[in-house]
Amino acid sequence: ISYNDIMRKILALILISLFCNGAIAAPTSGTAQPAAAQGAQQSPDEFDAAIKPKRKFFQKRQPQEMLDGKGYMGKLPELSRQFVPVEDGVAKPVYESTEDFHSANQVKPVPRDNPAFVNIILKTDKTSPYLNDINDIVPLLEKIYSSIENNEDVQRFNAGVFFFNRTAEHLRDKYDQKPESNFASYRKILELSTHAQTVALLRSEALKYNPYLAYGGAGAIYNKDNINQQIEYLKFGIEQTIVAIKEAE
């Protein structure tokens, strides 16, 4: 017999018992009243209290044996094996320690590869690259000026002009089509470079061809007075260019 068949039989017996009790019970006031009428005369709380045990009895219950064995019956995994305890780290010095640091015979090396040392202790140069480049030209111009003042020979003069022209060409290649190309110092340097190269070529040709040319006509350009005049113009241009470089700072 299944569980449902048993529950149906029990339900039928209870209904028969309730029907019989209601039929045979004597009425409290002279006339017999049906059980439904008696239930209707009860208050909602009394009716609920009377029917609650019967309602609870008819609720479907799960046998205890159907609940046995539910849940996890195995062993829990050992989770502690999968984790490594965190250890406090030890800070290491940036530089290797040097013995006898205060000794006069032991000098501690400078950590130039460390950005903290270079940027904070040495204080990196904040001057623009353009100013650094044009400041390197000043000694070259002063050397050419001194060569003219001391009446040095053509070879020494041309050597100074050669190094100045190479530096000016580097400056032109680096800052051409850039905002720096509009600076007065930039234009002065390039103009002076062309002028110095012209004077150096003139002095070289004069040294080579002057003995064979007359002072008139085509040879007039190589005479001494004309060369001295061009040198004076060059000296004035050097002075103006140095002033323009100093003002750019």
KOLBAPA-84690 format. One record per residue (C-alpha): x, y, z; residue number from 1. Coordinates in Angstrom, 2 decimals, decimal comma, always signed. Layout:
N
<pt><xx>X</xx><yy>Y</yy><zz>Z</zz><num>NUM</num></pt>
...
***
This chain:
249
<pt><xx>+0,00</xx><yy>+0,00</yy><zz>+0,00</zz><num>1</num></pt>
<pt><xx>+1,46</xx><yy>+3,38</yy><zz>-0,94</zz><num>2</num></pt>
<pt><xx>+1,73</xx><yy>+6,39</yy><zz>+1,24</zz><num>3</num></pt>
<pt><xx>-1,00</xx><yy>+8,22</yy><zz>-0,68</zz><num>4</num></pt>
<pt><xx>-3,49</xx><yy>+5,34</yy><zz>-0,22</zz><num>5</num></pt>
<pt><xx>-2,94</xx><yy>+5,40</yy><zz>+3,55</zz><num>6</num></pt>
<pt><xx>-3,50</xx><yy>+9,16</yy><zz>+3,65</zz><num>7</num></pt>
<pt><xx>-6,77</xx><yy>+8,83</yy><zz>+1,67</zz><num>8</num></pt>
<pt><xx>-8,13</xx><yy>+6,20</yy><zz>+4,09</zz><num>9</num></pt>
<pt><xx>-7,25</xx><yy>+8,30</yy><zz>+7,11</zz><num>10</num></pt>
<pt><xx>-8,97</xx><yy>+11,31</yy><zz>+5,55</zz><num>11</num></pt>
<pt><xx>-12,13</xx><yy>+9,28</yy><zz>+4,88</zz><num>12</num></pt>
<pt><xx>-12,28</xx><yy>+8,01</yy><zz>+8,48</zz><num>13</num></pt>
<pt><xx>-11,90</xx><yy>+11,52</yy><zz>+9,86</zz><num>14</num></pt>
<pt><xx>-14,67</xx><yy>+12,89</yy><zz>+7,67</zz><num>15</num></pt>
<pt><xx>-17,02</xx><yy>+10,05</yy><zz>+8,69</zz><num>16</num></pt>
<pt><xx>-16,22</xx><yy>+10,70</yy><zz>+12,39</zz><num>17</num></pt>
<pt><xx>-16,87</xx><yy>+14,42</yy><zz>+12,05</zz><num>18</num></pt>
<pt><xx>-20,17</xx><yy>+13,82</yy><zz>+10,22</zz><num>19</num></pt>
<pt><xx>-21,42</xx><yy>+11,38</yy><zz>+12,83</zz><num>20</num></pt>
<pt><xx>-20,54</xx><yy>+13,63</yy><zz>+15,80</zz><num>21</num></pt>
<pt><xx>-22,32</xx><yy>+16,54</yy><zz>+14,21</zz><num>22</num></pt>
<pt><xx>-25,42</xx><yy>+14,47</yy><zz>+13,48</zz><num>23</num></pt>
<pt><xx>-25,81</xx><yy>+12,95</yy><zz>+16,97</zz><num>24</num></pt>
<pt><xx>-24,92</xx><yy>+16,01</yy><zz>+19,06</zz><num>25</num></pt>
<pt><xx>-27,93</xx><yy>+17,55</yy><zz>+20,86</zz><num>26</num></pt>
<pt><xx>-28,74</xx><yy>+21,18</yy><zz>+20,20</zz><num>27</num></pt>
<pt><xx>-28,10</xx><yy>+23,61</yy><zz>+23,01</zz><num>28</num></pt>
<pt><xx>-31,34</xx><yy>+25,54</yy><zz>+22,57</zz><num>29</num></pt>
<pt><xx>-34,47</xx><yy>+23,37</yy><zz>+21,86</zz><num>30</num></pt>
<pt><xx>-34,08</xx><yy>+22,72</yy><zz>+18,11</zz><num>31</num></pt>
<pt><xx>-31,38</xx><yy>+20,80</yy><zz>+16,36</zz><num>32</num></pt>
<pt><xx>-28,95</xx><yy>+22,83</yy><zz>+14,23</zz><num>33</num></pt>
<pt><xx>-26,63</xx><yy>+21,47</yy><zz>+11,63</zz><num>34</num></pt>
<pt><xx>-22,87</xx><yy>+21,49</yy><zz>+12,24</zz><num>35</num></pt>
<pt><xx>-22,34</xx><yy>+24,05</yy><zz>+9,48</zz><num>36</num></pt>
<pt><xx>-24,71</xx><yy>+26,44</yy><zz>+11,28</zz><num>37</num></pt>
<pt><xx>-22,81</xx><yy>+25,97</yy><zz>+14,54</zz><num>38</num></pt>
<pt><xx>-19,56</xx><yy>+26,76</yy><zz>+12,78</zz><num>39</num></pt>
<pt><xx>-21,09</xx><yy>+29,85</yy><zz>+11,27</zz><num>40</num></pt>
<pt><xx>-22,08</xx><yy>+31,12</yy><zz>+14,75</zz><num>41</num></pt>
<pt><xx>-18,44</xx><yy>+30,85</yy><zz>+15,97</zz><num>42</num></pt>
<pt><xx>-16,08</xx><yy>+33,85</yy><zz>+15,80</zz><num>43</num></pt>
<pt><xx>-13,22</xx><yy>+33,78</yy><zz>+13,25</zz><num>44</num></pt>
<pt><xx>-10,63</xx><yy>+33,26</yy><zz>+16,01</zz><num>45</num></pt>
<pt><xx>-12,57</xx><yy>+30,35</yy><zz>+17,56</zz><num>46</num></pt>
<pt><xx>-13,09</xx><yy>+28,76</yy><zz>+14,16</zz><num>47</num></pt>
<pt><xx>-9,41</xx><yy>+29,10</yy><zz>+13,26</zz><num>48</num></pt>
<pt><xx>-8,39</xx><yy>+27,62</yy><zz>+16,62</zz><num>49</num></pt>
<pt><xx>-10,71</xx><yy>+24,66</yy><zz>+16,07</zz><num>50</num></pt>
<pt><xx>-9,66</xx><yy>+23,90</yy><zz>+12,51</zz><num>51</num></pt>
<pt><xx>-5,92</xx><yy>+24,52</yy><zz>+12,94</zz><num>52</num></pt>
<pt><xx>-5,07</xx><yy>+21,10</yy><zz>+14,47</zz><num>53</num></pt>
<pt><xx>-6,99</xx><yy>+19,33</yy><zz>+11,70</zz><num>54</num></pt>
<pt><xx>-5,32</xx><yy>+21,43</yy><zz>+8,98</zz><num>55</num></pt>
<pt><xx>-1,91</xx><yy>+20,69</yy><zz>+10,42</zz><num>56</num></pt>
<pt><xx>-2,70</xx><yy>+16,97</yy><zz>+10,50</zz><num>57</num></pt>
<pt><xx>-3,54</xx><yy>+16,86</yy><zz>+6,82</zz><num>58</num></pt>
<pt><xx>-0,36</xx><yy>+18,63</yy><zz>+5,74</zz><num>59</num></pt>
<pt><xx>+1,91</xx><yy>+16,36</yy><zz>+3,74</zz><num>60</num></pt>
<pt><xx>+4,91</xx><yy>+15,31</yy><zz>+5,73</zz><num>61</num></pt>
<pt><xx>+8,19</xx><yy>+13,94</yy><zz>+4,53</zz><num>62</num></pt>
<pt><xx>+9,21</xx><yy>+10,67</yy><zz>+6,19</zz><num>63</num></pt>
<pt><xx>+12,41</xx><yy>+10,95</yy><zz>+8,22</zz><num>64</num></pt>
<pt><xx>+14,11</xx><yy>+8,29</yy><zz>+6,16</zz><num>65</num></pt>
<pt><xx>+13,72</xx><yy>+10,48</yy><zz>+3,03</zz><num>66</num></pt>
<pt><xx>+15,75</xx><yy>+13,24</yy><zz>+4,72</zz><num>67</num></pt>
<pt><xx>+18,59</xx><yy>+11,03</yy><zz>+5,89</zz><num>68</num></pt>
<pt><xx>+21,81</xx><yy>+11,19</yy><zz>+3,89</zz><num>69</num></pt>
<pt><xx>+21,22</xx><yy>+14,68</yy><zz>+2,54</zz><num>70</num></pt>
<pt><xx>+24,12</xx><yy>+17,15</yy><zz>+2,38</zz><num>71</num></pt>
<pt><xx>+27,90</xx><yy>+16,74</yy><zz>+1,96</zz><num>72</num></pt>
<pt><xx>+29,24</xx><yy>+13,55</yy><zz>+3,56</zz><num>73</num></pt>
<pt><xx>+32,88</xx><yy>+13,72</yy><zz>+2,38</zz><num>74</num></pt>
<pt><xx>+35,99</xx><yy>+15,37</yy><zz>+3,86</zz><num>75</num></pt>
<pt><xx>+36,72</xx><yy>+19,05</yy><zz>+3,47</zz><num>76</num></pt>
<pt><xx>+39,85</xx><yy>+19,91</yy><zz>+1,46</zz><num>77</num></pt>
<pt><xx>+42,99</xx><yy>+21,16</yy><zz>+3,22</zz><num>78</num></pt>
<pt><xx>+42,93</xx><yy>+24,77</yy><zz>+2,10</zz><num>79</num></pt>
<pt><xx>+45,91</xx><yy>+25,87</yy><zz>+4,17</zz><num>80</num></pt>
<pt><xx>+48,31</xx><yy>+24,01</yy><zz>+1,87</zz><num>81</num></pt>
<pt><xx>+47,42</xx><yy>+26,27</yy><zz>-1,06</zz><num>82</num></pt>
<pt><xx>+48,34</xx><yy>+29,51</yy><zz>+0,68</zz><num>83</num></pt>
<pt><xx>+51,78</xx><yy>+30,90</yy><zz>+1,49</zz><num>84</num></pt>
<pt><xx>+52,01</xx><yy>+33,10</yy><zz>+4,57</zz><num>85</num></pt>
<pt><xx>+52,89</xx><yy>+36,71</yy><zz>+3,82</zz><num>86</num></pt>
<pt><xx>+56,27</xx><yy>+37,72</yy><zz>+5,15</zz><num>87</num></pt>
<pt><xx>+57,30</xx><yy>+41,29</yy><zz>+5,88</zz><num>88</num></pt>
<pt><xx>+59,64</xx><yy>+42,58</yy><zz>+3,18</zz><num>89</num></pt>
<pt><xx>+63,00</xx><yy>+44,03</yy><zz>+4,04</zz><num>90</num></pt>
<pt><xx>+63,99</xx><yy>+47,25</yy><zz>+2,27</zz><num>91</num></pt>
<pt><xx>+67,34</xx><yy>+47,05</yy><zz>+0,54</zz><num>92</num></pt>
<pt><xx>+69,65</xx><yy>+50,06</yy><zz>+0,16</zz><num>93</num></pt>
<pt><xx>+69,86</xx><yy>+51,69</yy><zz>-3,27</zz><num>94</num></pt>
<pt><xx>+73,65</xx><yy>+51,68</yy><zz>-3,22</zz><num>95</num></pt>
<pt><xx>+76,10</xx><yy>+49,10</yy><zz>-2,04</zz><num>96</num></pt>
<pt><xx>+77,69</xx><yy>+49,94</yy><zz>+1,26</zz><num>97</num></pt>
<pt><xx>+81,30</xx><yy>+51,02</yy><zz>+1,17</zz><num>98</num></pt>
<pt><xx>+83,61</xx><yy>+50,28</yy><zz>+4,03</zz><num>99</num></pt>
<pt><xx>+85,50</xx><yy>+53,11</yy><zz>+5,65</zz><num>100</num></pt>
<pt><xx>+83,34</xx><yy>+55,74</yy><zz>+4,01</zz><num>101</num></pt>
<pt><xx>+84,88</xx><yy>+58,53</yy><zz>+6,06</zz><num>102</num></pt>
<pt><xx>+88,37</xx><yy>+57,32</yy><zz>+5,38</zz><num>103</num></pt>
<pt><xx>+90,53</xx><yy>+59,57</yy><zz>+3,23</zz><num>104</num></pt>
<pt><xx>+91,79</xx><yy>+56,52</yy><zz>+1,33</zz><num>105</num></pt>
<pt><xx>+88,29</xx><yy>+55,30</yy><zz>+0,40</zz><num>106</num></pt>
<pt><xx>+86,07</xx><yy>+57,36</yy><zz>-1,92</zz><num>107</num></pt>
<pt><xx>+82,41</xx><yy>+56,39</yy><zz>-2,29</zz><num>108</num></pt>
<pt><xx>+81,38</xx><yy>+56,11</yy><zz>-5,96</zz><num>109</num></pt>
<pt><xx>+78,80</xx><yy>+58,59</yy><zz>-7,27</zz><num>110</num></pt>
<pt><xx>+75,52</xx><yy>+56,83</yy><zz>-8,29</zz><num>111</num></pt>
<pt><xx>+75,03</xx><yy>+58,71</yy><zz>-11,57</zz><num>112</num></pt>
<pt><xx>+72,74</xx><yy>+55,96</yy><zz>-12,91</zz><num>113</num></pt>
<pt><xx>+70,22</xx><yy>+56,63</yy><zz>-10,16</zz><num>114</num></pt>
<pt><xx>+67,55</xx><yy>+59,15</yy><zz>-11,33</zz><num>115</num></pt>
<pt><xx>+66,94</xx><yy>+60,30</yy><zz>-7,76</zz><num>116</num></pt>
<pt><xx>+70,57</xx><yy>+61,40</yy><zz>-7,44</zz><num>117</num></pt>
<pt><xx>+70,74</xx><yy>+63,03</yy><zz>-10,86</zz><num>118</num></pt>
<pt><xx>+67,40</xx><yy>+64,88</yy><zz>-10,72</zz><num>119</num></pt>
<pt><xx>+67,45</xx><yy>+65,93</yy><zz>-7,08</zz><num>120</num></pt>
<pt><xx>+71,05</xx><yy>+66,19</yy><zz>-5,94</zz><num>121</num></pt>
<pt><xx>+72,76</xx><yy>+67,22</yy><zz>-9,17</zz><num>122</num></pt>
<pt><xx>+69,78</xx><yy>+69,37</yy><zz>-10,29</zz><num>123</num></pt>
<pt><xx>+69,44</xx><yy>+68,79</yy><zz>-14,01</zz><num>124</num></pt>
<pt><xx>+70,03</xx><yy>+71,80</yy><zz>-16,25</zz><num>125</num></pt>
<pt><xx>+66,76</xx><yy>+73,55</yy><zz>-17,13</zz><num>126</num></pt>
<pt><xx>+68,32</xx><yy>+75,80</yy><zz>-19,79</zz><num>127</num></pt>
<pt><xx>+66,85</xx><yy>+75,28</yy><zz>-23,25</zz><num>128</num></pt>
<pt><xx>+68,95</xx><yy>+73,29</yy><zz>-25,74</zz><num>129</num></pt>
<pt><xx>+68,99</xx><yy>+76,28</yy><zz>-28,10</zz><num>130</num></pt>
<pt><xx>+70,69</xx><yy>+78,53</yy><zz>-25,54</zz><num>131</num></pt>
<pt><xx>+73,24</xx><yy>+75,83</yy><zz>-24,85</zz><num>132</num></pt>
<pt><xx>+73,99</xx><yy>+75,52</yy><zz>-28,56</zz><num>133</num></pt>
<pt><xx>+74,43</xx><yy>+79,23</yy><zz>-29,24</zz><num>134</num></pt>
<pt><xx>+76,55</xx><yy>+79,70</yy><zz>-26,11</zz><num>135</num></pt>
<pt><xx>+79,00</xx><yy>+77,17</yy><zz>-27,55</zz><num>136</num></pt>
<pt><xx>+79,46</xx><yy>+79,50</yy><zz>-30,53</zz><num>137</num></pt>
<pt><xx>+80,73</xx><yy>+82,43</yy><zz>-28,45</zz><num>138</num></pt>
<pt><xx>+84,24</xx><yy>+80,99</yy><zz>-27,84</zz><num>139</num></pt>
<pt><xx>+84,59</xx><yy>+80,26</yy><zz>-31,57</zz><num>140</num></pt>
<pt><xx>+83,74</xx><yy>+83,87</yy><zz>-32,46</zz><num>141</num></pt>
<pt><xx>+86,11</xx><yy>+85,20</yy><zz>-29,83</zz><num>142</num></pt>
<pt><xx>+88,88</xx><yy>+83,06</yy><zz>-31,29</zz><num>143</num></pt>
<pt><xx>+88,31</xx><yy>+84,49</yy><zz>-34,80</zz><num>144</num></pt>
<pt><xx>+88,23</xx><yy>+88,01</yy><zz>-33,36</zz><num>145</num></pt>
<pt><xx>+91,52</xx><yy>+87,44</yy><zz>-31,52</zz><num>146</num></pt>
<pt><xx>+93,08</xx><yy>+86,06</yy><zz>-34,72</zz><num>147</num></pt>
<pt><xx>+92,20</xx><yy>+89,29</yy><zz>-36,53</zz><num>148</num></pt>
<pt><xx>+93,44</xx><yy>+91,50</yy><zz>-33,69</zz><num>149</num></pt>
<pt><xx>+96,75</xx><yy>+89,63</yy><zz>-33,47</zz><num>150</num></pt>
<pt><xx>+97,26</xx><yy>+89,68</yy><zz>-37,25</zz><num>151</num></pt>
<pt><xx>+97,62</xx><yy>+85,90</yy><zz>-37,42</zz><num>152</num></pt>
<pt><xx>+98,32</xx><yy>+84,24</yy><zz>-40,74</zz><num>153</num></pt>
<pt><xx>+95,64</xx><yy>+83,11</yy><zz>-43,19</zz><num>154</num></pt>
<pt><xx>+95,86</xx><yy>+79,44</yy><zz>-42,18</zz><num>155</num></pt>
<pt><xx>+95,05</xx><yy>+80,14</yy><zz>-38,51</zz><num>156</num></pt>
<pt><xx>+92,26</xx><yy>+82,53</yy><zz>-39,48</zz><num>157</num></pt>
<pt><xx>+90,71</xx><yy>+80,06</yy><zz>-41,89</zz><num>158</num></pt>
<pt><xx>+90,92</xx><yy>+77,26</yy><zz>-39,28</zz><num>159</num></pt>
<pt><xx>+88,87</xx><yy>+79,33</yy><zz>-36,84</zz><num>160</num></pt>
<pt><xx>+86,32</xx><yy>+80,18</yy><zz>-39,55</zz><num>161</num></pt>
<pt><xx>+86,04</xx><yy>+76,52</yy><zz>-40,55</zz><num>162</num></pt>
<pt><xx>+85,05</xx><yy>+75,34</yy><zz>-37,04</zz><num>163</num></pt>
<pt><xx>+82,61</xx><yy>+78,24</yy><zz>-36,70</zz><num>164</num></pt>
<pt><xx>+80,94</xx><yy>+77,40</yy><zz>-40,04</zz><num>165</num></pt>
<pt><xx>+80,57</xx><yy>+73,73</yy><zz>-39,10</zz><num>166</num></pt>
<pt><xx>+78,88</xx><yy>+74,71</yy><zz>-35,84</zz><num>167</num></pt>
<pt><xx>+76,57</xx><yy>+77,16</yy><zz>-37,63</zz><num>168</num></pt>
<pt><xx>+75,58</xx><yy>+74,46</yy><zz>-40,15</zz><num>169</num></pt>
<pt><xx>+74,70</xx><yy>+72,11</yy><zz>-37,28</zz><num>170</num></pt>
<pt><xx>+72,60</xx><yy>+74,88</yy><zz>-35,71</zz><num>171</num></pt>
<pt><xx>+70,78</xx><yy>+75,47</yy><zz>-39,01</zz><num>172</num></pt>
<pt><xx>+70,05</xx><yy>+71,78</yy><zz>-39,55</zz><num>173</num></pt>
<pt><xx>+68,78</xx><yy>+71,40</yy><zz>-35,99</zz><num>174</num></pt>
<pt><xx>+66,46</xx><yy>+74,42</yy><zz>-35,77</zz><num>175</num></pt>
<pt><xx>+65,40</xx><yy>+75,02</yy><zz>-39,36</zz><num>176</num></pt>
<pt><xx>+61,59</xx><yy>+75,30</yy><zz>-39,70</zz><num>177</num></pt>
<pt><xx>+61,30</xx><yy>+75,57</yy><zz>-35,91</zz><num>178</num></pt>
<pt><xx>+60,34</xx><yy>+78,54</yy><zz>-33,70</zz><num>179</num></pt>
<pt><xx>+64,02</xx><yy>+79,12</yy><zz>-32,86</zz><num>180</num></pt>
<pt><xx>+64,70</xx><yy>+79,97</yy><zz>-36,52</zz><num>181</num></pt>
<pt><xx>+62,82</xx><yy>+83,26</yy><zz>-35,99</zz><num>182</num></pt>
<pt><xx>+65,16</xx><yy>+84,45</yy><zz>-33,22</zz><num>183</num></pt>
<pt><xx>+67,45</xx><yy>+87,37</yy><zz>-33,94</zz><num>184</num></pt>
<pt><xx>+70,44</xx><yy>+85,47</yy><zz>-32,59</zz><num>185</num></pt>
<pt><xx>+69,77</xx><yy>+82,58</yy><zz>-34,99</zz><num>186</num></pt>
<pt><xx>+69,66</xx><yy>+84,89</yy><zz>-38,03</zz><num>187</num></pt>
<pt><xx>+72,76</xx><yy>+86,78</yy><zz>-36,90</zz><num>188</num></pt>
<pt><xx>+74,78</xx><yy>+83,58</yy><zz>-36,56</zz><num>189</num></pt>
<pt><xx>+73,86</xx><yy>+82,32</yy><zz>-40,02</zz><num>190</num></pt>
<pt><xx>+74,54</xx><yy>+85,70</yy><zz>-41,66</zz><num>191</num></pt>
<pt><xx>+77,92</xx><yy>+85,93</yy><zz>-39,93</zz><num>192</num></pt>
<pt><xx>+78,76</xx><yy>+82,38</yy><zz>-41,02</zz><num>193</num></pt>
<pt><xx>+78,25</xx><yy>+83,32</yy><zz>-44,69</zz><num>194</num></pt>
<pt><xx>+80,26</xx><yy>+86,53</yy><zz>-44,26</zz><num>195</num></pt>
<pt><xx>+83,16</xx><yy>+84,79</yy><zz>-42,48</zz><num>196</num></pt>
<pt><xx>+83,32</xx><yy>+82,08</yy><zz>-45,14</zz><num>197</num></pt>
<pt><xx>+83,46</xx><yy>+84,75</yy><zz>-47,88</zz><num>198</num></pt>
<pt><xx>+86,32</xx><yy>+86,61</yy><zz>-46,18</zz><num>199</num></pt>
<pt><xx>+88,25</xx><yy>+83,38</yy><zz>-45,58</zz><num>200</num></pt>
<pt><xx>+87,90</xx><yy>+82,42</yy><zz>-49,26</zz><num>201</num></pt>
<pt><xx>+88,95</xx><yy>+85,92</yy><zz>-50,34</zz><num>202</num></pt>
<pt><xx>+92,11</xx><yy>+85,82</yy><zz>-48,23</zz><num>203</num></pt>
<pt><xx>+93,01</xx><yy>+82,34</yy><zz>-49,49</zz><num>204</num></pt>
<pt><xx>+92,61</xx><yy>+83,35</yy><zz>-53,16</zz><num>205</num></pt>
<pt><xx>+94,48</xx><yy>+86,59</yy><zz>-52,59</zz><num>206</num></pt>
<pt><xx>+97,39</xx><yy>+84,67</yy><zz>-51,09</zz><num>207</num></pt>
<pt><xx>+97,39</xx><yy>+82,36</yy><zz>-54,10</zz><num>208</num></pt>
<pt><xx>+96,71</xx><yy>+84,71</yy><zz>-57,04</zz><num>209</num></pt>
<pt><xx>+97,88</xx><yy>+88,14</yy><zz>-55,87</zz><num>210</num></pt>
<pt><xx>+101,42</xx><yy>+87,82</yy><zz>-57,26</zz><num>211</num></pt>
<pt><xx>+100,02</xx><yy>+87,21</yy><zz>-60,75</zz><num>212</num></pt>
<pt><xx>+97,22</xx><yy>+89,80</yy><zz>-60,89</zz><num>213</num></pt>
<pt><xx>+97,32</xx><yy>+93,53</yy><zz>-61,38</zz><num>214</num></pt>
<pt><xx>+95,82</xx><yy>+95,85</yy><zz>-58,83</zz><num>215</num></pt>
<pt><xx>+93,31</xx><yy>+97,16</yy><zz>-61,37</zz><num>216</num></pt>
<pt><xx>+90,39</xx><yy>+95,42</yy><zz>-63,02</zz><num>217</num></pt>
<pt><xx>+89,65</xx><yy>+91,88</yy><zz>-61,76</zz><num>218</num></pt>
<pt><xx>+92,68</xx><yy>+91,97</yy><zz>-59,50</zz><num>219</num></pt>
<pt><xx>+91,39</xx><yy>+94,92</yy><zz>-57,49</zz><num>220</num></pt>
<pt><xx>+89,30</xx><yy>+92,61</yy><zz>-55,35</zz><num>221</num></pt>
<pt><xx>+92,42</xx><yy>+90,91</yy><zz>-54,00</zz><num>222</num></pt>
<pt><xx>+94,37</xx><yy>+94,04</yy><zz>-53,09</zz><num>223</num></pt>
<pt><xx>+95,34</xx><yy>+94,57</yy><zz>-49,49</zz><num>224</num></pt>
<pt><xx>+93,07</xx><yy>+97,57</yy><zz>-48,84</zz><num>225</num></pt>
<pt><xx>+89,95</xx><yy>+95,73</yy><zz>-49,96</zz><num>226</num></pt>
<pt><xx>+90,82</xx><yy>+92,67</yy><zz>-47,84</zz><num>227</num></pt>
<pt><xx>+91,47</xx><yy>+94,82</yy><zz>-44,76</zz><num>228</num></pt>
<pt><xx>+88,13</xx><yy>+96,55</yy><zz>-45,26</zz><num>229</num></pt>
<pt><xx>+86,30</xx><yy>+93,20</yy><zz>-45,45</zz><num>230</num></pt>
<pt><xx>+88,07</xx><yy>+92,06</yy><zz>-42,29</zz><num>231</num></pt>
<pt><xx>+86,88</xx><yy>+95,20</yy><zz>-40,45</zz><num>232</num></pt>
<pt><xx>+83,33</xx><yy>+94,49</yy><zz>-41,56</zz><num>233</num></pt>
<pt><xx>+83,72</xx><yy>+90,94</yy><zz>-40,24</zz><num>234</num></pt>
<pt><xx>+84,96</xx><yy>+92,19</yy><zz>-36,86</zz><num>235</num></pt>
<pt><xx>+81,90</xx><yy>+94,42</yy><zz>-36,54</zz><num>236</num></pt>
<pt><xx>+79,62</xx><yy>+91,52</yy><zz>-37,44</zz><num>237</num></pt>
<pt><xx>+81,29</xx><yy>+89,33</yy><zz>-34,80</zz><num>238</num></pt>
<pt><xx>+80,70</xx><yy>+91,98</yy><zz>-32,13</zz><num>239</num></pt>
<pt><xx>+77,01</xx><yy>+92,31</yy><zz>-33,05</zz><num>240</num></pt>
<pt><xx>+76,50</xx><yy>+88,54</yy><zz>-33,08</zz><num>241</num></pt>
<pt><xx>+78,06</xx><yy>+88,09</yy><zz>-29,64</zz><num>242</num></pt>
<pt><xx>+75,76</xx><yy>+90,82</yy><zz>-28,28</zz><num>243</num></pt>
<pt><xx>+72,71</xx><yy>+89,10</yy><zz>-29,83</zz><num>244</num></pt>
<pt><xx>+73,72</xx><yy>+85,77</yy><zz>-28,23</zz><num>245</num></pt>
<pt><xx>+74,17</xx><yy>+87,40</yy><zz>-24,81</zz><num>246</num></pt>
<pt><xx>+70,76</xx><yy>+89,09</yy><zz>-25,08</zz><num>247</num></pt>
<pt><xx>+69,09</xx><yy>+85,77</yy><zz>-25,95</zz><num>248</num></pt>
<pt><xx>+69,97</xx><yy>+84,46</yy><zz>-22,49</zz><num>249</num></pt>
***
